């Protein structure tokens, strides 16, 4: 309460005025202030142990609520469908693709390995649908325990963050209790999901940042270095679990950059001191986090060495580096493409990552007229096909020779060589001409040439341009070489446009030529390859039929190549934005808990689990963010008019808390308005942390203001009590959807649907 007395001006006296003057000077940019004041000097080589019983009670309550009946239901709950499967793939060493970074999944896999679980011995592992039962030996409890324990630690961390911000213990209690009583945070921490771990490291990042800033009076001490390192470590872990952690990193770097900018104005600091501060921050907040992020991927890729269900998402070179998979199709194939080579051409950079396709043709021809009335050449269709097929095979032919048999020794095709590509099954050559493409009329049509005896000669010569050739090696290599095939007559490059042909094209993807040669969509690579040894067509077809059945050894691809390709796929992969989910939501649905998300339902009874925010917590938190921002602009306008409502030190503290919490909230919320992917309620959970802390800050500020009024503090205590009672009652009523352990009647479910937008489930046989 001393801080309140200072602010109210009731303690008087010369000593108080001197202290106030000193505090204001400290906040005047002369040096970076700590948020809290009045620290005592610590004795060297001493250890102090402080135990906050309220914080301990909050942690124990959180741990109990998150681990109670943790093994139930013993069935797949929501995205456990993916993450439980990823654990088994890790333990089997099978490659998989996920748009999120791997740290959270690695922690789950580590827990699975620690239990001794071996999925290779399991025959009854079923992750095909939500609600499917786990096998008896699957370590459900142990795997759920990892996010549960880390999620439990979020409650005391939030309490400690409030304390480090200089808020009163009552305000800190509200922050910790509201996190404890939020049904959504509880549900998300009880299952094999990422958010429990994500929020732990997010809160640890914020706490470490505050601890570091509050050690401004002990620069370059051991504690100072430890908390700076912990800050970088924590936000890297956050980023390495889900990419939303990037906004946490941005927030931390913003705060510390602003601090450093203030530090530059301190003329009492030497240049050497400023450089030391810069180097420390650059090393522990940029260099080490980048190295740590890369190392996490190194572990990830080192564990996943075998081909798996997601191989086709990656390039041919990546697939060939895995044991099995593409390797099983290309064993012993020649390195260099030659005249007489039989090849499949894969589009290297898929316009929709995860949907690879191969240059393809078949005996069907383009329609005489396209849907818009334009005429076509009525030549044989050339497309890009998303499945492996015998019609994906082509033969490289020398334009001045009739034979398509490879020489002995084979004559390698080099950068700049002119070739013909003959379709293996129909024996027609790849062709282009001055006819508009079916779906992209600005491009030219690509066909396999049919001689109709009309004045349309064949234009079937293509120049090979190797984009990534190494040094003096100009030879066309299997898998490794990225090539462009440039049409000799028109100087346009063979391109996969990504447009889907209508029914006459069997909904395959359009291939055309484009005058804009230098673009990713014109790059191809040879995936499967062998030399033509049989001159007769029947023998060649027999070879093609047998080609896809030959097994292979994995080829080498460096870690950096794999890492960069994986980042490309993760950052640019496009989800099916047209796919709608019954429980998907928009960012506007989140702040007031307007939507729920069904996670699981009992196959017989009406017991069910939903992700649903505690309305008291969420609405109060959202209002607090608005109130805090409104107070900031109110005080700012008052200052412009010459009124000083807050002492300088308190104003700086008020601004810093707004920077951290309001900007932190907006950083983790607003970007979702810019995304086209399907969104769910759990995307909002990081924002809940910031707005609950904003609520605590508003309560603390209200306490400061009302202290000047008789019984003001008592009023604040009653407000706190009312909030806690309301949040507790709401938590209790909605807990049936949190634990899913109660068979509800249809009438009970209807009575709990407090909002029309909440969508709960009822088995038909129960009826309404």
Order of alpha helices (4+ residues) and beta strands (2+ residues): alpha-alpha-alpha-alpha-alpha-alpha-alpha-alpha-alpha-alpha-alpha-alpha-alpha-alpha-beta-beta-beta-beta-beta-beta-beta-beta-beta-beta-beta-beta-alpha-alpha-beta-beta-alpha-alpha-alpha-alpha-alpha
